[in-house]
Structures are given as structure tokens and as C-alpha cells.
Amino acid sequence: MYKTRTLAAEQVKLGKVWVNEELIKPSREIKRGDVSKVRKGPIHFSWKMLTAPTSRVGAKLVPTYAADVTSPEELECAPQR
């Protein structure tokens, strides 16, 4: 997920965001049950939409609307710190 709508739109235009395994446009609406995948570095993070918020929400509320379904195999690709 991204901190701002501008950042999210830029990443979509760069081809780093998929919904239900399809590249999307910035105007794509996300619905309940959709699985979004975001590439950040070598990792593809995935979230399943539990419900769509009626307006923008802060980062603390994201778990209310989306569940992290990133596979353990993807997380193993993360660079060790």
C-alpha cells in the first residue's frame, strides 16, 4: 500500500500494481474480494480487500479493510537487515 494517492498512481503507471492478476489503470475501483499485488523491490506484497472504505483512511485503519495475504515465500525474498 502507498502513503499517498499520488504515489499509488505513479506506481500503477509504472506497472507495479495488479488487481486479480491484471495490470490496472489508476482509475480502477477496488471491490470486496479483490486481491491486489504490489511490487516493492524484489517482493510482491498481496492484500485481499475485506470491504471497501467509503473514503480515504489512515494507515492504522488499513487492516480493517484489507488483509495481508503475502506468501511466506515472497517474504523470504526480503533483504536481511
C-alpha positions as CSV (number, residue, x, y, z in Angstrom):
1,M,0.0,0.0,0.0
2,Y,1.1,3.6,-0.5
3,K,1.1,6.6,1.7
4,T,-0.5,8.9,-0.8
5,R,-2.8,8.7,-3.8
6,T,-0.1,10.3,-5.9
7,L,2.4,7.7,-5.1
8,A,-0.1,4.9,-5.7
9,A,-1.0,6.4,-9.1
10,E,2.7,6.7,-10.1
11,Q,3.3,3.0,-9.2
12,V,0.3,1.9,-11.2
13,K,1.5,3.8,-14.2
14,L,4.9,2.1,-13.8
15,G,3.3,-1.3,-13.9
16,K,4.0,-2.3,-10.3
17,V,0.4,-2.8,-9.2
18,W,-2.0,-5.7,-10.2
19,V,-5.6,-6.5,-9.1
20,N,-6.7,-10.1,-9.6
21,E,-3.5,-10.8,-11.6
22,E,-4.2,-8.0,-14.1
23,L,-2.2,-4.7,-14.5
24,I,-4.5,-1.8,-13.7
25,K,-5.1,1.9,-14.5
26,P,-5.1,4.5,-11.7
27,S,-8.9,4.9,-12.1
28,R,-9.6,1.2,-11.3
29,E,-12.0,0.7,-8.4
30,I,-11.2,-2.0,-5.9
31,K,-14.1,-4.2,-4.7
32,R,-14.6,-6.6,-1.8
33,G,-12.8,-9.9,-2.5
34,D,-10.2,-8.3,-5.0
35,V,-6.6,-9.3,-4.4
36,S,-4.2,-6.5,-5.1
37,K,-0.5,-7.2,-5.6
38,V,2.2,-4.5,-5.3
39,R,5.8,-4.9,-6.3
40,K,8.2,-3.2,-3.9
41,G,11.8,-4.1,-4.8
42,P,12.1,-7.9,-5.1
43,I,8.9,-8.6,-3.2
44,H,5.3,-8.9,-4.4
45,F,3.1,-7.9,-1.4
46,S,-0.5,-9.0,-1.6
47,W,-3.7,-7.8,0.1
48,K,-7.2,-9.1,-0.1
49,M,-10.0,-6.5,0.2
50,L,-12.3,-7.3,3.1
51,T,-14.6,-4.3,2.4
52,A,-14.2,-1.0,0.6
53,P,-13.9,2.1,2.7
54,T,-16.3,4.9,1.8
55,S,-13.5,7.5,1.9
56,R,-9.7,7.6,2.3
57,V,-8.4,6.1,5.6
58,G,-5.3,6.4,7.6
59,A,-2.7,3.7,7.8
60,K,-3.8,2.5,11.2
61,L,-7.3,1.6,9.7
62,V,-6.0,-0.4,6.7
63,P,-6.2,-3.8,8.5
64,T,-9.9,-3.1,8.9
65,Y,-10.4,-3.1,5.1
66,A,-7.6,-5.3,3.8
67,A,-5.9,-8.5,4.9
68,D,-2.2,-9.1,4.2
69,V,-2.1,-12.4,2.2
70,T,1.6,-12.1,1.1
71,S,3.0,-15.6,0.8
72,P,5.9,-16.6,3.2
73,E,8.0,-17.5,0.1
74,E,7.7,-13.8,-1.1
75,L,8.7,-12.5,2.4
76,E,11.8,-14.8,2.3
77,C,13.0,-12.7,-0.7
78,A,13.3,-9.6,1.5
79,P,16.8,-8.4,2.0
80,Q,18.1,-9.2,5.5
81,R,18.9,-6.2,7.7
